[in-house]
């Protein structure tokens, strides 16, 4: 019985190892280079956490709607530049409002990009920036998203 269990154990891990090896056998050097991936298929980004700003109450509902339009237009502009690869709001009504993931190599560059946002300028939003290490494949999300987005945000 022990020999049988040992044999099954070895067989299971041999199959698992073969499967894992096959999964990494799909490496595409050209794609990795294009996406600026390291050997793990990863790269550095800067993530922005968006919070409610200190000046929200200073604006009327109509003014906030105009600021939001400008915020959305700025998101589109940064995405078109290839600098913003992921953006979205959080659900709920707490102070943390959403995230941006920037395809930049420094917090300073991300900060200069966030400072172009009308909502940041108006104090309706504020951001906390952190360097982040994630899959280099994230940079192709905007290309894929365009193929599945049926309507715009305007």
NORQUIRA-V265237 format. One record per backbone hydrogen bond with DSSP energy under -1.0 kcal/mol. NH is the residue of the N-H (numbers start at 0). CO is the residue of the C=O. E is the energy in kcal/mol with one decimal. If there is no record, write none. Layout:
nh=(NH	NH)
co=(CO	CO)
e=(E	E)
//
This chain:
nh=(4	5	6	7	8	9	10	11	12	13	14	15	16	17	18	19	20	21	22	23	31	32	33	34	36	37	40	42	44	45	46	47	48	49	50	51	52	54	57	58	63	64	65	66	67	68	69	70	71	72	73	74	75	76	77	78	79	80	81	82	83	84	85	87	89	96	97	98	99	100	101	102	103	109	110	111	112	113	114	115	116	120	121	122	123	124	125	127	129	131	133	135	137	138	139	140	143	144	145	146	147	148)
co=(0	1	2	3	4	5	6	7	8	9	10	11	12	13	14	15	16	17	18	19	27	28	29	30	31	41	37	133	131	101	129	99	127	97	125	94	123	122	54	55	59	60	61	62	63	64	65	66	67	68	69	70	71	72	73	74	75	76	78	77	77	100	100	98	96	49	49	87	47	85	45	82	101	105	106	107	108	109	110	112	113	116	117	119	118	118	50	48	46	44	42	40	134	135	136	137	139	140	141	143	144	144)
e=(-2.6	-2.6	-2.6	-2.4	-2.5	-2.6	-2.7	-2.8	-2.2	-2.1	-2.3	-2.5	-2.5	-2.4	-2.4	-2.6	-2.6	-2.2	-1.9	-1.4	-2.6	-2.3	-2.5	-2.5	-2.9	-2.7	-2.2	-2.4	-3.4	-1.9	-3.3	-3.1	-2.9	-3.1	-3.2	-2.4	-3.4	-2.1	-1.6	-1.6	-2.6	-1.9	-1.9	-2.4	-2.5	-2.0	-2.1	-2.4	-2.6	-2.4	-2.3	-2.1	-2.1	-2.4	-2.7	-2.4	-2.7	-1.6	-1.4	-2.0	-1.5	-2.6	-1.1	-2.0	-2.9	-2.9	-1.4	-2.5	-2.0	-2.5	-3.4	-3.1	-1.4	-1.9	-2.8	-2.1	-1.8	-2.6	-1.9	-1.5	-1.7	-2.7	-2.2	-1.0	-1.7	-2.0	-2.1	-2.1	-2.6	-2.7	-2.2	-2.8	-1.5	-1.4	-1.8	-1.9	-1.9	-3.4	-2.0	-1.0	-1.2	-1.7)
//
